[in-house]
Amino acid sequence: MGLLNRHCPQLLPPAPATGVSRLSAAAAAAAAAAAAAVADALAAPVLLQLAPAVMQFLTEEPAVPAGASQAVSAAADGDSKFYYMLLVAVVLRSSSPGCVLAAGQHNHQAVVAALEAALRPAASAAAQQHSMLPVLMAETLNFMRCTAHDAAASQGGACTGSWQPTLLLTCLKAAAKGLQDGTSPPLTVLQRAAHVAIHAEVIKLQATNSSGAAAADQDMGNLLLLAGRALHLAARALEQLHESPTAAMPTAAHQVQQQLQDPSWIENVPLVLRAMVRCVDVVGCLLSAAASGGSTGSRHQHIAELQQQQQRVQQQLQVVVVPTTLDLESGRQSVTGIDDLTDLLKVLFPPAFASQLLQLAAAVCMHLAAPGPLCCANPGCTNCTKLSEWELSLAAHKAMQVTS
């Protein structure tokens, strides 16, 4: 393991370079082939066998060896988690898609647990300095897209197994922790919330046709919670844009520049805006479904109040945000940089409107989301330690079986 730890960073694909010689290109291709071969060999052990031990390790307090200081022990603990995250990143980025898909087909839940075990420590400040969270989140969503596509192709459109709300919730919590700790800029967090929201809706819609009535009701609660959490995270990021520069600026200035200089951010502005509109639309559809589901008494009244609140928010989005999105997509309007983008978002989402989005999202999560299988409905929760979302959902499911 020590040898693997030392050489793992060399297995990650290098950043593309310009103006390289033909010899350098050949060397890079050979290195990529070698990395793919190693990653293929690691795929099954890392994703299927190593994760259970890592999950147990993450939930336990690290023991301080005799004669060692607390700081030295904490550093060793951080190194162990970092190398595990690096292993998962190597497998997801360098191995052939067939190897990863084969592991998922063998034991899909084990692979989900392996990915969650990597995402949770990636939310820490130390891991953020290694830029592990954006890498792991991107590769995790890509894995879920590939799994959904493979399942849909092999089962005639039925891909219920790829619908993993607990893993998506972990992605949102990890992003929220970065915003809370000041290790991720608000614009980056806003983009991450949008990506998770879009992915959740696409995968869930693909799985809907193959679900039974009971599964559909359960999935409706899951999607409502995910839409609410994504909207809450986006609204909180928008609120931070209106705060003082020192309050909204992450602690690592060099990391901010790396994250904000990504040209894809400007290209993805319409996608982020559409994701927020879709989150509010999805909440409205799910509220309508809940209202027609036979709810009575105070719950029925609360749903009606939330519907009115959702309609007010939706109307403002349609009047202000949707036309701007169309203009950006058609080229009639453009943003020239991060400062220009920040100013645009402040105009589209003034403090009062961002607060309305936050209130709607919090109410949806806290009062409407079903108490299982996702039992952490607190939209402000950023706890990425101790029990995982999957373990919490399993405990809630067992508790419901005992009481039924």
N, C-alpha and C positions, 0 to 999 in steps of 0.2 A: 504493500500500500504506500509506503514511503517513496519508493521509486516511481510509482504511478503519480503520486502527488507532485513530485518534482517536475515531471515531464508533461503533465496534463495541459498546462498553458500552451505548449508547443503544438497541441493537436487542434486547437481552435483555428478556424479558417482565418488567414491574414486579411487585413483590409486591402481592397483592390488598389493597385498602384498604377500610375500612368507612366508611359515612356520607358517601360522595362525592356530589356533585351530579350531576344528569342531564347537564349540560354536561361535567363532568369525565369521566363514564363514556363519553360520545360521543367525547371527545378520546382517551381510552385505547383505545377500539375502533379509531379511525382510526390511532393509532400502532401498534397490533398488526397491522392490515392492511398498513401500510407495511413493518413489520419482516418480515412473512411474505413480501411480494413481494421484498424484498431477499434474504432467506434462500433463497427458491426459486431466484433467479438465481445464488446462491453455491454451491448444493448440489453440482452436478456439478464445477465447478472445484476446490472445496476437497477434496471426498471422492475425486475421481478423478485430479486433476492435481497438486495441491500437495503431497500426502503424500509421494511419493518424494523430493522435494527436502528436505522437513523431516526424513524419516528419516535421510537422509545427513548433514544438518546436526547432528542429535542425536548421531550416532556419532563426530563429529569434534571435536577440541579447538578451541575458538574462538580465532581468531587475534587477537592484541593489536595494534591499529593503532599506527602510529608516533606517539610522543608521548603515547599514552594510558596511563593506569595500569591495573593488573590489575583493580582494583575497578571502574573505569568500564567496562572491557570485559565484566566479569562481569555488571554491571547491564544493559548493552545486550543481552547474550546472554539474560538472564532475561526482558527485555521482549519479545524476539522470540518466545520460547517461549510467553509468556503470551498474546500476541496470536493466535498460532496456536490455542492452546487455546480462546480466546474465539471465534474464527471457527468452530471445530467446534461449540462449545456453541450459538452462534447458529443454525447450520444445523440441528442436531438439535432444538432447542427451538422454533424459530419457523417453519421451513419446513413445507410441507404434507407429510403422510406419503407421498403419491404420488411426490414429487420424490426423497425419500431412498430409497424402495424402488426407484425407477427406476435410481438410481445403483448400488444393490446388485445389481440384476438385470443391469446392464451389465457390472460387474466387481466381484463380491462380495469377492474377496480384496483389491482395492485399497481398498475402503471399510474393511475390517477393519484394514488397515495404517494408514489415516488415523486411525481411532479409537485404535489402539494408540499411534501417534505423539503423540496428545493426552494419553492416560492416563499415559504414562511420566513426562513432566516435571511432570504435575500432582501427583505424589507428593512433590515437593520441598517444603521448608519454606516457601520464598517463595510458591509457588503455593498452598499450604494456606492462607496468610493471605488469599488471595482466594476461598477456599472453592470452588475449581475442582474438586477431586477428587470431592466428593459429587455435584456437578452432572453431571460427565462420566460417573461410574459409573452414576448413575440413568438418564441418557439412553442410554448404551451398552447397558445391559440392556433398556431399552425398545425400542431399535432391533432387538436380537436377537429379542425376543418378536414384534415386528411382522413381521420377516423370516420367522420360523418359521411364523407364522400364515398369511402370504401364500403361502409355499411349500406348506404343507399344503393350502390351499384350491385352489391352481392345479395341484398335482401329485397330487391324491388321497391326501394324507397323507404323501407322501415329502418330507421337509425336511432331508435329510442336509447340504445346502449351508449350512444355518443353524447347524449344530453346529460351533462355533469354540472348541475347548478352549484354543488359544493366547491368545485374547483374554480368556477367563475367567481364565486363569492370571495374565495381566497385571493384571487387576482385583484378584486376591488379593495379588499382590506389592506393588502400590501401597498397598493397605490395610495390609499388614504393615510397609511402610516408615514409614507414618505412626505406627504403634504403636511401632516401634523408635526413631524419632527424637523421640518425645514430642510430636508435632503433632496426634495424634488420641487422644481418650479411649478407654479400653478398651471401654466400652459401645458407642460408635459403631463401633469395629472389629468387635466381636462381631456387631452387626447387619449390617454389610457382608459378613462371612463367611457369615452365614445366607442373605442374599439371593443371593449367587453360588452357594452350594450348591444352593438350591432351583431356581434357574434352570438350572443345569447338568443336574440330574436331569430336569427337565421337558422341556427341549429334547432331551436324549439319548433319553428314552423315546419322544418323538415320531418321532425318526429311526430307531429300532431296526428297525421293520418293513420299512423300505426298504433296509436294509444287507445286503450279502452276508456270507458267513462270515468272510472275511479282514477286512473292514471292522469286523465285530462284534468280533473279537478285538482289533483295534487300538483301537476305541472303549472296550472294557472296560478296557484299560490307561490310557487317557486319563481315564475317569471315576474309576478307582481313585486316580489321582494327584490329580485335582481334589478328590475327597472327602477324601483324606488331607490335602491342603494346607488346605482349608477347616476341617477339624477341628483341625489344628495351630494355625491362626491363632486360632480360637475358644478353644482351650485356653490359648494364650499370653495372650490378653486376660483370661481368667478368672484366671490366675495373677497378673496385674498388679493385679487387684482386691484381692487379698490382701496386696499389698505396702504399704509406707508411703504415705500420701497424696502426699507429694512425689515419690515414685518413679513412681507411677501417674498423676500429673497432668500433662497436656501443658503446654508452655511458654507458650502463648498463652491466658491466662485468659478473655479475652472470647470467643475462639472456642469454648472449652469450654462456656460458657454458651449460646451460640447452638446448638451441636449437641445439648446435653442438654436444652434447654428445648423441643425439638420434641415436641409431644404425640403424634405418631405412634409415638414410641419405646415409650410405655406400651402403646399399642394393639397393637404388634407383639411384645410379650413372648411370647405363646404361639407365634407363628410362629418366633421365634428358638429357643425350646426344641425345637419339633418339628423344626427344621432340624438341630439337633445329634443328635437321636435318629435322624433319617433318614440322616445321614452315617454313623453307626455301623452302621445296618442295611445300607446300601449296601456298606460295607466287608465286612460279614459275607457278603452274597450274592456279592460278587466273589471273596472268599477261597474260598468253596465252589466256585465255578466254576473257579478256578485249581487247587484240589485235585483236581477231577475231570478236569482237562485232561491227565493223564498225566505230571505232574511226578514226578521220582525223586530219590533221594539226599538231599543236604543241603537242597535247595530244598523238597522234600516235607515234611521234618521242620520246616523253618522255617515253612511255611504252617500246619502243624498247631499249632505253638506260638502263632502269631499268632491262629489261630481260637480257641484257649482264652482268650487275652488279650481278644479281641473279645467273646467270650461273657460274660466277667466284667464288662466295662464295660457291655455291653448289659443285663445283669441288673440292675445298679445303676440304670441309667437307667429301666428298667421299674418298679422298685420305688419310686423317689424322684421322678424328673423327670416321667414320664408322668402320674401322678395329679395332680401340681400343675398341669400343663398343662391337663388336663381341668377342674380346678377354676377356673382362670383363664378358660377359654373359656365355662364355664357361669355364671360370676358368683358362684360359691360362695366364691371367693377373689379379692382384688384388691390392686393395688399403688397407692399414693397419690402416689408421687413417685420421683425418682431415688434418693434415699437408701434408701427402702423397697425399691426394685428391687435396689439393690446388696446390701442385707442378704439379700434372698431368694436371689440368685445365689450368695452366699457360703455359704448354708446348703445349697443344692442341689448345689453343686460345691465342697466343701472342698478345701484344698490337695492332699491326697493323691489325691483323685479327679481333679482337674485335671491332676495330674502323670501319672496313668494314661492319660488321654485324649491327652496330649502324647506319651507314649512309644508308644502304639499308632499315632498318626498318623505319627510320625517313622519307625517301622519299616515301615509300609506304603509310604511315599514312597521311602525309601532302598533297600529290599530287594525290593519286589514290583513297583513301577511299571515298565512296559516302557521300554527305553532309546530310544524314539522313537514318535511324532514329537515328543513333548515331552521334551527331553533334560535339562532342569534339574529334577531330582527332589529337590534339597536343599530341605526345607521351610523352612529358615531363610534362604533366599536372598531378598534384597530389592533386588537390583541392577536398577534401572530405566534404566540407561544402556547405552551401547555397543549390542551386537546385540539386536534385539528377539526375543521368543519365536518369532515366525513365521520370522525369519531363522535362528534356531538350529534350528528344526524342519526347515527346508529344507536346511540344511547337513548335518544328521543323516541326512535322507532320501537325499541325494546320496552320502554316505559309505557307506550301506548298499548302494546300487546298485553302487558301485565294487567293494565287497568280495564281493558276491554273484555 
